[in-house]
Amino acid sequence: MEEINVFRNTNAIFFDFDNTLVSFEEKSHEALQKVIDDIYNYVVENYSNNKLEKNEIKKVVFEIAKSLDEEGVYDRKIWWQTALDRLGIKAGMEDLYEWTQIYWSIASNNVPYEDAIDLIEYLKKKGFKLGIITNSDGEWGDKKSRLSKFPLISYFDIIIIGGENNIKPKPNVEPFIVACEKMGLNTSSCVMVGDDPVKDCLAAKKAGLRAILVDRKGQVKYAELYADYVVNSLKELEEIF
């Protein structure tokens, strides 16, 4: 029971949003593929001598998206520009904006996880302070709008969006510290729950919070090294809190 006891003095619980409270990865991948299709068409139309295959573009875009997302780079225009630089392709700002619009027209359609709804209702009844700590969607994205669609958004006492209001994005420790300060609580009495081992868990622990990793597919290697506790479903947290 020792690993459960580390949470006994918890007063507030913060949640990541994408892939923690709502499904995001599948829609993001679908959106990336749509952008890749459009980039390929752009190359065919503007670089007739370039023999770039769509699979090569896909490989680079997905690699760049994963890398920059882990670094907390939320501006999708930077994702596309970085990918184009690696591919040796030039595009105008209007093209970067268009691809960003295409991306968010698909990626913003997120479905809440059932276990998230159940857990939030459970924790609210138990009297815990609740919050969300997430990163901005950047230009042409609208994190506030996406957050507002979560069925139980009114249950959260505070929402911190890294990358907005002069708050640095995760994995910087600033959003975690700001969240605890706004709650009027010490970091040691707060817990962060998220799906990203680095941006959510290691960053939260560095800030002084406890961290719980939600590894829904059991894909994180050595998951216990990143967090104080690891679960495959949010329902498991009802046994802790």
PyMOL commands that set and color helices and strands:
alter all, ss='L'
color gray80, all
select helices_A, chain A and resi 2-5+25-46+54-71+76-87+93-107+114-126+143-148+153-155+174-183+187-189+197-207+223-225+234-239
alter helices_A, ss='H'
color red, helices_A
select strands_A, chain A and resi 12-15+22-23+111-112+129-135+158-162+190-194+210-214+229-231
alter strands_A, ss='S'
color yellow, strands_A
deselect
rebuild
show_as cartoon
